[in-house]
Amino acid sequence: MSKFVLMEFNNNISDALISIGKNVKKLRLKKEYTQQDLAFYSECERCTISNIERFNCEGINLKTLIKISIVLEVNLEELFK
């Protein structure tokens, strides 16, 4: 894999993490949930929600994102827009 392709790949991951974090926060606030509320309903830790919203979610798994999207009543793809 070339250095350019690897850099582009890392940029795409960073862009996706930023999009997810911004969208989770926007959708959470729209429902008037605190981070603690969203964590409770999605059965995860509050620090997980905080990390996602601060774009520090490299270790986040798909199951958690699916639970969050269900709680926020959106399709999973809405978190990536």
TIMI-2910 file (N, C-alpha, C, CB; in pm, 1 decimal, decimal comma, always signed):
<rs>
+----------+----------+----------+----------+----------+----------+----------+----------+----------+----------+----------+----------+------+
!      n_x !      n_y !      n_z !     ca_x !     ca_y !     ca_z !      c_x !      c_y !      c_z !     cb_x !     cb_y !     cb_z ! resn !
+----------+----------+----------+----------+----------+----------+----------+----------+----------+----------+----------+----------+------+
!    +85,1 !   -117,0 !     +0,0 !     +0,0 !     +0,0 !     +0,0 !    +89,6 !   +123,2 !     +0,0 !    -96,8 !     -0,1 !   +122,2 !  Met !
!    +61,0 !   +214,4 !    -89,8 !   +144,4 !   +334,6 !    -98,9 !   +117,5 !   +428,6 !    +18,4 !   +119,2 !   +407,7 !   -232,1 !  Ser !
!   +212,1 !   +514,1 !    +43,5 !   +200,8 !   +611,4 !   +151,3 !    +80,4 !   +703,2 !   +128,8 !   +330,0 !   +694,2 !   +162,6 !  Lys !
!    +56,0 !   +742,1 !     +2,3 !    -56,2 !   +829,9 !    -30,1 !   -189,4 !   +761,2 !     -0,1 !    -50,3 !   +872,1 !   -177,7 !  Phe !
!   -202,3 !   +635,3 !    -38,4 !   -326,0 !   +560,7 !    -14,6 !   -350,5 !   +545,7 !   +134,6 !   -320,3 !   +422,3 !    -81,8 !  Val !
!   -246,1 !   +517,7 !   +210,1 !   -257,9 !   +503,8 !   +354,8 !   -299,2 !   +635,1 !   +419,8 !   -126,4 !   +455,1 !   +414,3 !  Leu !
!   -241,7 !   +747,3 !   +373,9 !   -280,1 !   +878,4 !   +427,5 !   -426,0 !   +908,2 !   +396,8 !   -190,3 !   +989,2 !   +369,7 !  Met !
!   -470,0 !   +878,8 !   +274,9 !   -609,5 !   +902,1 !   +236,6 !   -703,2 !   +816,8 !   +320,9 !   -630,5 !   +872,0 !    +87,2 !  Glu !
!   -665,0 !   +692,2 !   +344,1 !   -743,9 !   +601,3 !   +427,0 !   -758,6 !   +657,9 !   +568,3 !   -678,6 !   +461,1 !   +431,4 !  Phe !
!   -648,7 !   +704,6 !   +627,4 !   -652,8 !   +761,9 !   +762,2 !   -736,5 !   +889,3 !   +766,5 !   -511,1 !   +791,3 !   +811,6 !  Asn !
!   -730,4 !   +971,2 !   +662,1 !   -813,8 !  +1092,0 !   +655,8 !   -961,2 !  +1055,7 !   +650,3 !   -776,2 !  +1177,5 !   +533,8 !  Asn !
!   -996,6 !   +952,0 !   +574,9 !  -1136,2 !   +908,8 !   +566,3 !  -1186,1 !   +858,5 !   +700,6 !  -1152,2 !   +799,8 !   +460,5 !  Asn !
!  -1102,0 !   +786,8 !   +773,4 !  -1139,9 !   +740,0 !   +906,8 !  -1162,3 !   +859,3 !   +999,4 !  -1031,2 !   +646,0 !   +965,0 !  Ile !
!  -1071,9 !   +955,8 !   +996,8 !  -1086,3 !  +1074,9 !  +1081,0 !  -1214,1 !  +1150,2 !  +1047,7 !   -965,3 !  +1167,3 !  +1064,6 !  Ser !
!  -1243,8 !  +1166,0 !   +918,9 !  -1366,4 !  +1233,5 !   +876,6 !  -1489,4 !  +1159,2 !   +927,0 !  -1371,1 !  +1245,7 !   +723,8 !  Asp !
!  -1487,1 !  +1026,7 !   +920,1 !  -1600,5 !   +945,9 !   +966,4 !  -1619,2 !   +960,9 !  +1116,9 !  -1579,8 !   +797,5 !   +930,3 !  Ala !
!  -1511,1 !   +959,6 !  +1193,4 !  -1520,5 !   +974,8 !  +1338,5 !  -1577,8 !  +1110,4 !  +1376,1 !  -1383,6 !   +956,5 !  +1403,1 !  Leu !
!  -1537,1 !  +1214,2 !  +1304,5 !  -1589,6 !  +1348,5 !  +1329,9 !  -1738,4 !  +1353,4 !  +1297,7 !  -1513,2 !  +1454,0 !  +1246,6 !  Ile !
!  -1778,2 !  +1297,4 !  +1185,6 !  -1919,7 !  +1295,7 !  +1147,7 !  -2003,1 !  +1221,7 !  +1250,7 !  -1937,6 !  +1231,3 !  +1010,3 !  Ser !
!  -1956,5 !  +1106,0 !  +1292,4 !  -2030,5 !  +1027,3 !  +1391,8 !  -2045,5 !  +1106,8 !  +1520,4 !  -1959,4 !   +892,9 !  +1419,9 !  Ile !
!  -1936,7 !  +1164,5 !  +1568,3 !  -1941,1 !  +1240,8 !  +1693,0 !  -2035,5 !  +1359,2 !  +1687,0 !  -1803,8 !  +1288,8 !  +1728,2 !  Gly !
!  -2027,0 !  +1435,9 !  +1579,4 !  -2116,1 !  +1551,7 !  +1564,4 !  -2261,7 !  +1508,7 !  +1555,8 !  -2078,4 !  +1632,5 !  +1439,8 !  Lys !
!  -2288,2 !  +1403,0 !  +1480,8 !  -2426,3 !  +1359,4 !  +1462,3 !  -2485,4 !  +1298,5 !  +1588,8 !  -2434,1 !  +1259,4 !  +1349,4 !  Asn !
!  -2406,6 !  +1221,9 !  +1662,0 !  -2456,5 !  +1166,5 !  +1788,4 !  -2494,2 !  +1280,7 !  +1882,0 !  -2350,1 !  +1074,0 !  +1854,9 !  Val !
!  -2408,4 !  +1379,8 !  +1893,9 !  -2437,5 !  +1492,4 !  +1983,7 !  -2560,9 !  +1568,9 !  +1936,9 !  -2316,6 !  +1587,5 !  +1991,9 !  Lys !
!  -2568,8 !  +1598,4 !  +1807,4 !  -2683,3 !  +1673,0 !  +1754,3 !  -2813,8 !  +1597,0 !  +1778,9 !  -2664,9 !  +1699,8 !  +1603,4 !  Lys !
!  -2814,1 !  +1468,8 !  +1749,6 !  -2935,1 !  +1388,1 !  +1766,0 !  -2969,8 !  +1368,6 !  +1913,7 !  -2917,4 !  +1251,9 !  +1698,1 !  Leu !
!  -2867,7 !  +1355,6 !  +1998,0 !  -2890,7 !  +1342,4 !  +2142,5 !  -2955,0 !  +1468,3 !  +2197,8 !  -2758,6 !  +1313,5 !  +2216,5 !  Arg !
!  -2903,2 !  +1583,4 !  +2159,0 !  -2958,5 !  +1710,5 !  +2207,6 !  -3099,2 !  +1733,9 !  +2153,7 !  -2867,3 !  +1827,2 !  +2167,6 !  Leu !
!  -3125,1 !  +1690,3 !  +2031,8 !  -3258,3 !  +1703,6 !  +1973,5 !  -3361,9 !  +1627,1 !  +2056,2 !  -3258,3 !  +1653,1 !  +1828,4 !  Lys !
!  -3321,4 !  +1513,1 !  +2111,2 !  -3411,0 !  +1434,4 !  +2196,6 !  -3407,7 !  +1482,3 !  +2341,2 !  -3373,5 !  +1286,6 !  +2190,4 !  Lys !
!  -3325,7 !  +1583,9 !  +2368,1 !  -3309,0 !  +1639,6 !  +2501,6 !  -3257,9 !  +1536,1 !  +2601,1 !  -3440,0 !  +1697,2 !  +2550,4 !  Glu !
!  -3165,5 !  +1450,8 !  +2555,6 !  -3100,9 !  +1352,2 !  +2640,7 !  -2965,8 !  +1406,4 !  +2686,3 !  -3084,3 !  +1217,0 !  +2566,3 !  Tyr !
!  -2932,4 !  +1374,1 !  +2809,0 !  -2795,1 !  +1397,9 !  +2854,5 !  -2709,5 !  +1282,5 !  +2803,4 !  -2787,0 !  +1410,1 !  +3012,2 !  Thr !
!  -2580,0 !  +1298,0 !  +2817,3 !  -2492,6 !  +1185,9 !  +2782,1 !  -2525,2 !  +1065,0 !  +2868,8 !  -2344,0 !  +1225,1 !  +2798,0 !  Gln !
!  -2556,5 !  +1090,1 !  +2994,2 !  -2590,6 !   +980,6 !  +3086,1 !  -2718,9 !   +910,4 !  +3041,3 !  -2606,8 !  +1033,9 !  +3230,5 !  Gln !
!  -2818,3 !   +987,1 !  +2997,1 !  -2942,8 !   +927,1 !  +2947,1 !  -2913,8 !   +834,7 !  +2829,5 !  -3043,3 !  +1036,7 !  +2905,2 !  Asp !
!  -2839,8 !   +885,8 !  +2732,0 !  -2810,2 !   +807,2 !  +2612,6 !  -2729,3 !   +682,9 !  +2648,7 !  -2734,3 !   +892,2 !  +2509,6 !  Leu !
!  -2635,7 !   +697,6 !  +2739,1 !  -2555,9 !   +582,3 !  +2782,4 !  -2644,7 !   +477,1 !  +2849,1 !  -2444,3 !   +627,1 !  +2879,6 !  Ala !
!  -2732,7 !   +521,3 !  +2935,5 !  -2822,3 !   +428,3 !  +3004,9 !  -2910,9 !   +352,2 !  +2906,5 !  -2909,5 !   +504,0 !  +3105,9 !  Phe !
!  -2977,3 !   +425,8 !  +2817,7 !  -3070,3 !   +362,1 !  +2724,0 !  -2999,8 !   +273,6 !  +2621,3 !  -3151,0 !   +468,0 !  +2652,2 !  Tyr !
!  -2875,6 !   +307,2 !  +2587,6 !  -2802,6 !   +227,2 !  +2489,2 !  -2711,7 !   +123,5 !  +2555,9 !  -2719,8 !   +318,3 !  +2398,9 !  Ser !
!  -2720,8 !   +114,3 !  +2688,9 !  -2647,6 !    +14,0 !  +2766,5 !  -2496,2 !    +22,0 !  +2745,7 !  -2696,4 !   -124,6 !  +2730,0 !  Glu !
!  -2445,4 !   +143,9 !  +2756,8 !  -2300,5 !   +162,6 !  +2750,3 !  -2260,9 !   +263,3 !  +2858,4 !  -2255,1 !   +211,5 !  +2607,5 !  Cys !
!  -2134,5 !   +290,8 !  +2868,4 !  -2084,5 !   +384,4 !  +2968,7 !  -2098,7 !   +528,9 !  +2919,7 !  -1937,3 !   +353,4 !  +3002,5 !  Glu !
!  -2117,7 !   +622,4 !  +3013,4 !  -2126,6 !   +761,9 !  +2976,1 !  -1998,3 !   +807,8 !  +2909,3 !  -2156,8 !   +847,8 !  +3097,9 !  Arg !
!  -1884,6 !   +757,4 !  +2955,8 !  -1757,0 !   +797,0 !  +2895,6 !  -1749,4 !   +752,4 !  +2749,4 !  -1639,2 !   +737,7 !  +2975,4 !  Cys !
!  -1819,9 !   +646,1 !  +2712,7 !  -1824,8 !   +603,3 !  +2572,2 !  -1893,9 !   +709,3 !  +2488,3 !  -1897,9 !   +467,6 !  +2558,1 !  Thr !
!  -2006,4 !   +760,8 !  +2537,0 !  -2078,5 !   +867,0 !  +2465,5 !  -1991,0 !   +991,7 !  +2457,6 !  -2213,8 !   +899,6 !  +2535,8 !  Ile !
!  -1927,5 !  +1026,4 !  +2567,7 !  -1839,5 !  +1142,7 !  +2569,8 !  -1726,2 !  +1126,6 !  +2468,6 !  -1782,3 !  +1164,1 !  +2710,7 !  Ser !
!  -1664,7 !  +1010,2 !  +2466,2 !  -1555,3 !   +985,3 !  +2371,3 !  -1603,0 !   +996,6 !  +2226,8 !  -1494,5 !   +846,7 !  +2395,2 !  Asn !
!  -1718,8 !   +941,7 !  +2197,7 !  -1773,2 !   +950,6 !  +2062,1 !  -1793,1 !  +1096,6 !  +2023,3 !  -1906,6 !   +873,3 !  +2051,2 !  Ile !
!  -1853,7 !  +1173,7 !  +2112,2 !  -1882,5 !  +1314,2 !  +2082,4 !  -1756,3 !  +1399,6 !  +2073,8 !  -1974,8 !  +1371,1 !  +2187,7 !  Glu !
!  -1646,0 !  +1351,2 !  +2129,7 !  -1518,0 !  +1423,3 !  +2121,5 !  -1428,7 !  +1362,8 !  +2014,1 !  -1445,6 !  +1421,0 !  +2257,6 !  Arg !
!  -1487,7 !  +1280,7 !  +1928,1 !  -1419,5 !  +1219,4 !  +1813,0 !  -1307,9 !  +1124,6 !  +1855,5 !  -1362,3 !  +1327,5 !  +1722,4 !  Phe !
!  -1316,4 !  +1075,8 !  +1977,0 !  -1216,2 !   +983,6 !  +2029,6 !  -1280,5 !   +844,8 !  +2039,5 !  -1161,7 !  +1031,7 !  +2169,7 !  Asn !
!  -1322,1 !   +792,3 !  +1926,5 !  -1398,7 !   +667,3 !  +1930,6 !  -1339,6 !   +560,1 !  +1840,7 !  -1542,0 !   +693,0 !  +1890,6 !  Cys !
!  -1208,7 !   +557,6 !  +1829,8 !  -1144,3 !   +459,1 !  +1744,0 !  -1174,7 !   +316,6 !  +1787,3 !   -995,1 !   +481,3 !  +1742,7 !  Glu !
!  -1198,2 !   +293,5 !  +1914,9 !  -1225,8 !   +159,3 !  +1963,3 !  -1373,5 !   +125,6 !  +1970,7 !  -1165,2 !   +141,7 !  +2096,9 !  Gly !
!  -1458,7 !   +215,4 !  +1923,6 !  -1602,8 !   +192,1 !  +1931,7 !  -1641,3 !    +77,0 !  +1839,0 !  -1681,8 !   +320,7 !  +1894,9 !  Ile !
!  -1736,3 !     -5,3 !  +1883,2 !  -1775,2 !   -117,4 !  +1798,2 !  -1911,3 !    -92,5 !  +1733,4 !  -1778,3 !   -247,2 !  +1879,5 !  Asn !
!  -1938,5 !   -169,4 !  +1632,8 !  -2061,3 !   -153,3 !  +1555,4 !  -2185,0 !   -177,8 !  +1640,4 !  -2061,2 !   -247,6 !  +1436,2 !  Leu !
!  -2178,4 !   -273,2 !  +1731,1 !  -2292,9 !   -303,7 !  +1818,0 !  -2334,0 !   -180,9 !  +1899,1 !  -2259,1 !   -420,7 !  +1912,7 !  Lys !
!  -2236,4 !   -108,9 !  +1952,0 !  -2265,6 !    +12,2 !  +2029,3 !  -2329,3 !   +118,8 !  +1941,1 !  -2137,5 !    +67,1 !  +2094,0 !  Thr !
!  -2276,9 !   +136,9 !  +1820,4 !  -2335,3 !   +236,3 !  +1729,0 !  -2477,9 !   +198,3 !  +1691,1 !  -2249,2 !   +250,4 !  +1602,0 !  Leu !
!  -2503,7 !    +72,1 !  +1673,8 !  -2639,8 !    +26,8 !  +1641,6 !  -2733,6 !    +56,4 !  +1758,6 !  -2641,1 !   -125,3 !  +1608,4 !  Ile !
!  -2690,9 !    +26,6 !  +1880,5 !  -2772,9 !    +56,1 !  +1998,8 !  -2801,4 !   +205,3 !  +2009,0 !  -2703,0 !     +7,0 !  +2127,0 !  Lys !
!  -2699,5 !   +287,1 !  +1985,7 !  -2717,1 !   +432,8 !  +1992,1 !  -2817,0 !   +478,5 !  +1886,5 !  -2581,6 !   +505,3 !  +1972,7 !  Ile !
!  -2804,7 !   +426,6 !  +1765,4 !  -2896,8 !   +467,5 !  +1658,7 !  -3040,0 !   +426,1 !  +1691,4 !  -2853,7 !   +406,5 !  +1524,0 !  Ser !
!  -3057,8 !   +310,4 !  +1754,4 !  -3192,4 !   +266,4 !  +1793,7 !  -3250,8 !   +360,4 !  +1898,2 !  -3188,8 !   +122,0 !  +1848,3 !  Ile !
!  -3170,9 !   +394,2 !  +1998,7 !  -3217,0 !   +484,4 !  +2104,4 !  -3251,2 !   +622,0 !  +2046,8 !  -3109,7 !   +497,7 !  +2214,5 !  Val !
!  -3170,5 !   +667,8 !  +1952,3 !  -3194,4 !   +799,5 !  +1892,4 !  -3300,3 !   +794,5 !  +1782,2 !  -3064,5 !   +855,4 !  +1836,1 !  Leu !
!  -3349,9 !   +674,6 !  +1754,5 !  -3456,8 !   +652,8 !  +1656,3 !  -3417,9 !   +701,1 !  +1516,9 !  -3583,9 !   +723,5 !  +1701,0 !  Glu !
!  -3296,5 !   +663,5 !  +1475,1 !  -3249,0 !   +694,6 !  +1340,0 !  -3185,0 !   +569,3 !  +1281,3 !  -3147,4 !   +814,1 !  +1341,3 !  Val !
!  -3175,6 !   +566,6 !  +1149,7 !  -3101,8 !   +459,5 !  +1084,4 !  -2954,1 !   +478,1 !  +1114,5 !  -3128,1 !   +457,8 !   +930,8 !  Asn !
!  -2881,9 !   +368,3 !  +1118,8 !  -2738,7 !   +374,1 !  +1146,6 !  -2666,5 !   +469,0 !  +1052,6 !  -2677,8 !   +235,9 !  +1136,4 !  Leu !
!  -2707,9 !   +472,6 !   +929,2 !  -2641,6 !   +559,2 !   +831,2 !  -2652,6 !   +707,5 !   +866,3 !  -2700,3 !   +535,6 !   +693,6 !  Glu !
!  -2754,5 !   +744,6 !   +944,9 !  -2769,0 !   +885,7 !   +986,9 !  -2650,4 !   +930,5 !  +1072,1 !  -2900,6 !   +905,4 !  +1066,0 !  Glu !
!  -2588,0 !   +837,2 !  +1141,8 !  -2474,4 !   +873,1 !  +1226,1 !  -2351,3 !   +906,1 !  +1143,6 !  -2442,9 !   +760,4 !  +1322,5 !  Leu !
!  -2348,2 !   +858,6 !  +1017,8 !  -2230,7 !   +877,4 !   +932,8 !  -2243,1 !   +995,1 !   +836,5 !  -2204,9 !   +752,4 !   +854,7 !  Phe !
!  -2357,8 !  +1058,3 !   +829,3 !  -2379,1 !  +1167,8 !   +732,5 !  -2302,7 !  +1291,5 !   +772,0 !  -2527,4 !  +1201,3 !   +720,4 !  Lys !
+----------+----------+----------+----------+----------+----------+----------+----------+----------+----------+----------+----------+------+
</rs>
